[in-house]
Amino acid sequence: MAEIFDYFIRADDDFSDAGPSLLLVNDTPCIAWTGIGNQFPNVMPIGSDADGRVWFDRDNKITLEGNRSSGGVAFGQASGGAALMWSLDHNPASLVGNLFNESLEVTGDIVALGQSSQYTPALC
């Protein structure tokens, strides 16, 4: 028998003009998106409790200021943590990103100079 979940979550103060990306990082569901207005990439864990209540963990939200995205972000698993990639909006000749550990701390940078896309990149 299928189990039906009757709940939803929303983030009223966070907006995006590109589709979000979801990923499990160390068994924690996380959402990544490009903020509307400032175009900065964001990552935020999604919390839950035993009763099935879920929420966006705003206390642990990460905004990666400095490199604006020209579209959506790609979020994928990498080296026991995660990787986040996007195309720069001010330099269309580069794809950039960050590496995260299992605690969602930034541990490194990814740069693909001379590579570009006007669309969201993909990670696998």
SERO-4910 file (N, C-alpha, C, O; in steps of 0.05 Angstrom, whole numbers):
BEGIN
 pado doro    nc1    nc2    nc3   cac1   cac2   cac3    cc1    cc2    cc3    oc1    oc2    oc3
  Met    A     17    -23      0      0      0      0     18     25      0     37     26     15
  Ala    A     11     44    -16     26     69    -18     21     86      6     -2     88     16
  Glu    A     42     99     15     39    118     38     37    146     27     54    154     11
  Ile    A     17    161     36     13    189     26     23    208     48     17    205     71
  Phe    A     40    227     39     50    247     57     34    272     53     31    282     31
  Asp    A     23    284     74      6    307     73     19    331     87      9    340    107
  Tyr    A     41    340     76     54    364     87     70    377     65     76    365     44
  Phe    A     78    401     69     95    416     51    111    436     67    105    442     90
  Ile    A    132    446     54    148    466     66    150    490     47    148    487     23
  Arg    A    155    513     58    158    537     41    178    556     54    181    556     79
  Ala    A    191    571     38    210    591     47    201    618     36    208    625     13
  Asp    A    186    632     52    174    657     43    193    679     36    187    697     21
  Asp    A    217    679     48    236    701     44    257    694     24    275    711     20
  Asp    A    256    671     12    276    663     -8    263    658    -35    244    643    -37
  Phe    A    274    671    -55    262    670    -82    283    661   -102    306    666    -98
  Ser    A    274    649   -124    292    641   -146    278    644   -172    254    640   -175
  Asp    A    294    651   -193    283    652   -220    293    627   -236    289    626   -260
  Ala    A    305    608   -222    314    583   -234    306    560   -216    303    564   -192
  Gly    A    303    537   -228    295    514   -212    315    506   -190    339    508   -195
  Pro    A    305    498   -167    324    490   -146    335    462   -152    326    448   -170
  Ser    A    355    455   -136    367    428   -138    367    416   -110    373    429    -91
  Leu    A    361    390   -109    360    376    -83    381    354    -82    388    342   -102
  Leu    A    392    350    -58    413    330    -54    414    321    -25    408    337     -7
  Leu    A    420    295    -21    425    285      6    455    289     12    472    278     -3
  Val    A    462    304     32    490    308     41    493    296     68    482    306     88
  Asn    A    507    273     70    510    259     96    483    253    109    479    258    132
  Asp    A    464    243     93    437    236    101    420    260    109    398    256    120
  Thr    A    428    284    103    412    308    107    403    318     81    419    325     63
  Pro    A    376    320     77    367    332     52    374    362     51    371    376     71
  Cys    A    383    371     28    390    399     24    379    410     -2    374    395    -21
  Ile    A    374    436     -3    364    449    -26    384    470    -34    396    484    -17
  Ala    A    389    473    -60    407    494    -71    391    510    -92    376    498   -107
  Trp    A    396    536    -93    382    553   -112    398    578   -117    416    585   -101
  Thr    A    390    592   -138    401    619   -144    382    640   -134    358    639   -142
  Gly    A    391    658   -117    373    678   -106    365    698   -127    381    707   -143
  Ile    A    340    705   -127    330    725   -146    338    753   -136    338    758   -112
  Gly    A    345    771   -154    354    797   -146    384    799   -144    397    815   -157
  Asn    A    396    782   -126    426    784   -123    440    763   -140    464    765   -144
  Gln    A    426    742   -148    437    720   -165    459    704   -151    474    690   -165
  Phe    A    461    705   -124    480    689   -110    470    661   -106    446    657   -100
  Pro    A    487    640   -108    479    613   -102    475    610    -72    489    622    -56
  Asn    A    455    594    -64    449    588    -36    446    558    -32    438    544    -50
  Val    A    453    549     -8    449    521      1    436    522     28    445    537     45
  Met    A    416    505     32    403    504     59    394    476     65    381    463     48
  Pro    A    402    465     89    392    439     97    362    440    102    350    461    108
  Ile    A    349    417    100    321    413    106    319    395    130    328    372    129
  Gly    A    309    406    152    307    391    177    281    375    179    262    382    165
  Ser    A    280    355    196    256    340    201    257    328    229    278    326    241
  Asp    A    233    320    239    232    307    265    217    280    262    207    274    240
  Ala    A    216    265    283    203    238    282    174    239    275    163    219    266
  Asp    A    161    262    280    132    264    274    127    271    245    104    273    237
  Gly    A    148    274    228    145    280    200    144    309    194    141    317    170
  Arg    A    147    326    214    148    355    208    175    362    195    196    353    204
  Val    A    174    378    174    198    386    160    200    417    160    179    430    161
  Trp    A    224    427    157    228    456    157    254    462    143    272    445    142
  Phe    A    256    486    132    282    496    121    299    506    145    289    522    161
  Asp    A    323    496    147    341    503    169    356    529    162    379    529    154
  Arg    A    342    552    166    353    578    159    378    585    175    394    601    166
  Asp    A    381    573    199    405    579    215    430    569    202    452    579    208
  Asn    A    428    549    185    451    537    171    451    543    141    465    529    126
  Lys    A    436    563    132    435    571    104    462    583     97    474    599    112
  Ile    A    472    576     73    497    587     63    491    603     38    478    593     19
  Thr    A    500    628     37    498    644     13    526    649      3    543    660     17
  Leu    A    532    641    -22    559    643    -33    561    669    -49    558    670    -73
  Glu    A    567    691    -34    569    717    -46    595    720    -61    615    709    -54
  Gly    A    594    736    -82    618    742    -97    617    732   -126    626    746   -144
  Asn    A    605    709   -131    603    699   -158    574    695   -165    561    675   -157
  Arg    A    563    714   -180    534    712   -187    530    692   -209    547    688   -227
  Ser    A    507    679   -208    500    658   -227    483    669   -250    466    687   -245
  Ser    A    487    659   -274    471    668   -296    446    651   -300    430    656   -318
  Gly    A    443    630   -283    420    612   -285    418    596   -260    424    606   -238
  Gly    A    410    572   -262    407    555   -239    433    543   -230    454    547   -243
  Val    A    433    528   -209    457    514   -198    454    484   -201    431    474   -201
  Ala    A    476    470   -203    477    441   -203    489    432   -177    509    443   -168
  Phe    A    476    413   -163    484    404   -137    488    374   -139    470    359   -146
  Gly    A    512    364   -133    518    336   -135    537    326   -113    549    342   -100
  Gln    A    538    300   -110    556    288    -90    584    288   -100    590    283   -123
  Ala    A    603    292    -81    631    293    -88    648    287    -63    645    301    -43
  Ser    A    665    267    -65    685    262    -44    674    262    -16    685    275      2
  Gly    A    652    248    -11    640    247     16    625    271     24    615    273     47
  Gly    A    622    290      7    608    315     12    591    322    -12    576    306    -22
  Ala    A    594    347    -21    577    356    -43    593    376    -60    613    387    -52
  Ala    A    584    380    -85    594    400   -103    571    417   -114    550    406   -119
  Leu    A    576    442   -117    556    461   -128    569    476   -151    591    487   -147
  Met    A    557    476   -174    568    489   -198    548    508   -210    523    504   -208
  Trp    A    558    530   -222    541    548   -237    558    563   -257    582    563   -256
  Ser    A    544    576   -276    557    592   -297    557    621   -287    536    631   -278
  Leu    A    580    635   -289    581    663   -281    564    681   -299    564    677   -323
  Asp    A    551    700   -287    535    718   -303    552    742   -314    544    754   -333
  His    A    574    748   -301    591    771   -309    614    762   -326    628    779   -337
  Asn    A    619    737   -329    640    726   -346    630    700   -358    634    679   -347
  Pro    A    617    702   -381    605    679   -393    625    657   -402    616    637   -412
  Ala    A    651    662   -398    670    642   -406    679    624   -384    700    610   -386
  Ser    A    665    623   -361    674    606   -339    650    593   -324    629    605   -320
  Leu    A    655    568   -317    637    553   -299    652    553   -272    676    546   -272
  Val    A    639    558   -251    653    559   -224    636    543   -204    613    536   -210
  Gly    A    647    538   -181    632    524   -160    648    521   -135    670    531   -133
  Asn    A    636    507   -116    649    501    -91    646    472    -83    626    459    -91
  Leu    A    664    462    -68    663    436    -55    655    439    -26    664    459    -13
  Phe    A    639    421    -15    631    421     12    637    395     26    637    374     12
  Asn    A    643    395     52    646    370     66    619    361     76    598    373     69
  Glu    A    618    339     91    593    327    100    578    345    119    554    341    125
  Ser    A    591    366    130    578    385    148    570    411    133    562    430    146
  Leu    A    571    410    107    564    433     90    582    457     95    574    480     93
  Glu    A    608    452    101    628    473    102    643    474     76    650    453     65
  Val    A    647    498     65    661    501     40    690    491     44    704    501     62
  Thr    A    699    473     27    726    462     29    744    468      5    768    463      5
  Gly    A    732    478    -17    748    483    -41    732    496    -62    708    500    -60
  Asp    A    746    503    -84    734    516   -107    737    499   -131    755    482   -133
  Ile    A    718    503   -150    720    490   -176    718    512   -197    701    529   -196
  Val    A    737    511   -216    737    532   -237    742    517   -264    761    502   -266
  Ala    A    725    523   -284    729    512   -311    731    536   -329    711    543   -342
  Leu    A    755    548   -331    759    572   -348    755    564   -377    764    543   -386
  Gly    A    742    582   -392    738    577   -420    714    559   -427    708    554   -450
  Gln    A    701    550   -406    677    534   -410    653    550   -400    655    565   -380
  Ser    A    631    548   -414    609    566   -408    582    554   -416    581    536   -433
  Ser    A    561    564   -405    534    557   -413    515    579   -404    519    591   -383
  Gln    A    495    583   -419    474    602   -411    453    587   -395    434    599   -385
  Tyr    A    456    561   -392    437    544   -378    450    532   -353    474    536   -349
  Thr    A    434    519   -337    444    506   -313    462    483   -321    454    466   -337
  Pro    A    486    481   -309    503    458   -315    492    433   -301    474    435   -285
  Ala    A    503    410   -307    495    385   -294    519    372   -281    542    374   -291
  Leu    A    515    359   -258    536    344   -245    527    315   -241    503    310   -238
  Cys    A    546    297   -243    540    269   -237    563    256   -223    563    232   -216
***
